[in-house]
Amino acid sequence: MKIIVFVKQVPDSAAKVTAENGQAAWGEAPMVINPWDEYAVEAALQQKEAHGGTVTAISIGSENAKEALKHALAMGADDAILVSDPALKNLDTQAIARLLAAIVQKVGGVDMAFFGRQAIDGDSGLTPTQTARILGWPALTLAASIKVEGSTVTVERSFEEGRQIVSANLPAVFSLVKDFGEPRYPSFMGIRKASRAEIPTWTLADLGIAAPTPVVSWPTLINPPSREVKCEFITGASAQEIAEKLADKLIAEKVL
Ligand SMILES: Cc1cc2nc3c(=O)[nH]c(=O)nc-3n(C[C@H](O)[C@H](O)[C@H](O)COP(=O)(O)OP(=O)(O)OC[C@H]3O[C@@H](n4cnc5c(N)ncnc54)[C@H](O)[C@@H]3O)c2cc1C
């Protein structure tokens, strides 16, 4: 089984992201592997453990995206590739998807391509389906469990309204949700292997394509308007008195 897992490097979820001069800024906050992509790595590793083969972690980004790739290596991925090129600027989801599809084709013979459900910075969740569309592969999104029998894969999809069982033929694209189960921690041996790993960088020339043109642009980014918030503590001799005062307030403010 030839398995690819796409990981994105993002600002830590505790970072305070603000708009500065029309651009997103997160100060000195560390960059980490997108938390959803850890579930994708876990799913990829489980498929390798069940069926044999290799897991390759791939990221598009700058040189420091190698840290996200090292996290995937430390979890157990066999190898990793960074895709980086000075010509890659102002990318939108369909441009990223075109690049990811070109990577899948360059690697060749891929059976399963794993994604997180969404990136916690861009937050669109569009990349997996757009990549599947370009490849002409089935998109099995929001996967909570994955079972491969021969060339058929059955996926239990998890969403707010319930669960749905879908099946398709491989090769296919998968996006993973939390219900899949906790991702494993990187092992000590894995961390040592990752720290020594030489991660190759592919450019657009290696992929044999020109920089994809975005169809959506972000001319500026602005902070949400500041809101005036008043905080009032309601006091009383008993819980009932406090509740009655609160109810009166809510009625007076036309909340109820
Ligand atoms: C070189 C470069 C330049 C960019 N320029 C801009 C810009 O000018 N303005 C702007 O707003 N954004 C820019 N971006 C961000 C880019 O638009 C989004 O990251 C991209 O479209 C993915 O959308 P998303 O973050 O909503 O991911 P989602 O669709 O939410 O991600 C879903 C999954 O797709 C995979 N994935 C997504 N992105 C990557 C990646 N880079 N590498 C590997 N796997 C990935 C992951 O598995 C992830 O869990 C740039 C990104 C790059 C790499």
The ligand as a MOL file (V3000), in Angstrom:
LIG
                    3D

  0  0  0     0  0            999 V3000
M  V30 BEGIN CTAB
M  V30 COUNTS 53 58 0 0 0
M  V30 BEGIN ATOM
M  V30 1 C 3.4120 29.2060 -0.3840 0
M  V30 2 C 2.0560 29.5620 0.1550 0
M  V30 3 C 1.5450 30.8450 -0.0640 0
M  V30 4 C 0.2880 31.1940 0.4520 0
M  V30 5 N -0.2030 32.4590 0.2410 0
M  V30 6 C -1.3500 32.8400 0.8440 0
M  V30 7 C -1.8790 34.1770 0.7290 0
M  V30 8 O -1.2990 35.0100 0.0790 0
M  V30 9 N -3.0210 34.4940 1.3870 0
M  V30 10 C -3.6600 33.5660 2.1480 0
M  V30 11 O -4.6640 33.8960 2.7740 0
M  V30 12 N -3.2290 32.2970 2.2360 0
M  V30 13 C -2.0990 31.9320 1.6260 0
M  V30 14 N -1.6430 30.6460 1.7760 0
M  V30 15 C -2.4580 29.7110 2.5270 0
M  V30 16 C -3.2940 28.8870 1.5660 0
M  V30 17 O -4.2170 29.6530 0.8720 0
M  V30 18 C -4.0400 27.8430 2.3750 0
M  V30 19 O -3.1840 27.3130 3.3220 0
M  V30 20 C -4.4920 26.7010 1.4840 0
M  V30 21 O -5.3490 27.1830 0.5160 0
M  V30 22 C -5.1760 25.6110 2.2890 0
M  V30 23 O -6.4020 26.1100 2.7750 0
M  V30 24 P -6.7730 25.9280 4.2820 0
M  V30 25 O -5.6660 26.4800 5.1280 0
M  V30 26 O -8.1460 26.4530 4.4770 0
M  V30 27 O -6.7140 24.3430 4.4490 0
M  V30 28 P -7.8800 23.2730 4.5890 0
M  V30 29 O -8.5320 23.0370 3.2840 0
M  V30 30 O -8.7380 23.6160 5.7740 0
M  V30 31 O -6.9220 22.0350 4.9520 0
M  V30 32 C -7.3900 20.6880 4.9190 0
M  V30 33 C -6.2000 19.7740 4.8800 0
M  V30 34 O -5.4740 19.9640 3.6640 0
M  V30 35 C -4.0830 19.6990 3.8730 0
M  V30 36 N -3.3150 20.9180 3.5650 0
M  V30 37 C -3.7630 22.1940 3.4820 0
M  V30 38 N -2.7560 23.0250 3.1870 0
M  V30 39 C -1.6500 22.2640 3.0660 0
M  V30 40 C -0.2720 22.5250 2.7950 0
M  V30 41 N 0.1890 23.7780 2.5680 0
M  V30 42 N 0.5940 21.4880 2.7410 0
M  V30 43 C 0.1650 20.2240 2.9740 0
M  V30 44 N -1.1140 19.9160 3.2650 0
M  V30 45 C -2.0000 20.9140 3.3010 0
M  V30 46 C -3.9510 19.3010 5.3530 0
M  V30 47 O -4.0490 17.8990 5.4600 0
M  V30 48 C -5.1620 19.9770 5.9820 0
M  V30 49 O -5.5880 19.3570 7.1990 0
M  V30 50 C -0.4370 30.2620 1.2280 0
M  V30 51 C 0.0690 28.9540 1.4410 0
M  V30 52 C 1.3090 28.6070 0.9130 0
M  V30 53 C 1.8330 27.2110 1.1580 0
M  V30 END ATOM
M  V30 BEGIN BOND
M  V30 1 1 1 2
M  V30 2 1 2 3
M  V30 3 2 2 52
M  V30 4 2 3 4
M  V30 5 1 4 5
M  V30 6 1 4 50
M  V30 7 2 5 6
M  V30 8 1 6 7
M  V30 9 1 6 13
M  V30 10 2 7 8
M  V30 11 1 7 9
M  V30 12 1 9 10
M  V30 13 2 10 11
M  V30 14 1 10 12
M  V30 15 2 12 13
M  V30 16 1 13 14
M  V30 17 1 14 15
M  V30 18 1 14 50
M  V30 19 1 15 16
M  V30 20 1 16 17
M  V30 21 1 16 18
M  V30 22 1 18 19
M  V30 23 1 18 20
M  V30 24 1 20 21
M  V30 25 1 20 22
M  V30 26 1 22 23
M  V30 27 1 23 24
M  V30 28 2 24 25
M  V30 29 1 24 26
M  V30 30 1 24 27
M  V30 31 1 27 28
M  V30 32 2 28 29
M  V30 33 1 28 30
M  V30 34 1 28 31
M  V30 35 1 31 32
M  V30 36 1 32 33
M  V30 37 1 33 34
M  V30 38 1 33 48
M  V30 39 1 34 35
M  V30 40 1 35 36
M  V30 41 1 35 46
M  V30 42 1 36 37
M  V30 43 1 36 45
M  V30 44 2 37 38
M  V30 45 1 38 39
M  V30 46 1 39 40
M  V30 47 2 39 45
M  V30 48 1 40 41
M  V30 49 2 40 42
M  V30 50 1 42 43
M  V30 51 2 43 44
M  V30 52 1 44 45
M  V30 53 1 46 47
M  V30 54 1 46 48
M  V30 55 1 48 49
M  V30 56 2 50 51
M  V30 57 1 51 52
M  V30 58 1 52 53
M  V30 END BOND
M  V30 END CTAB
M  END
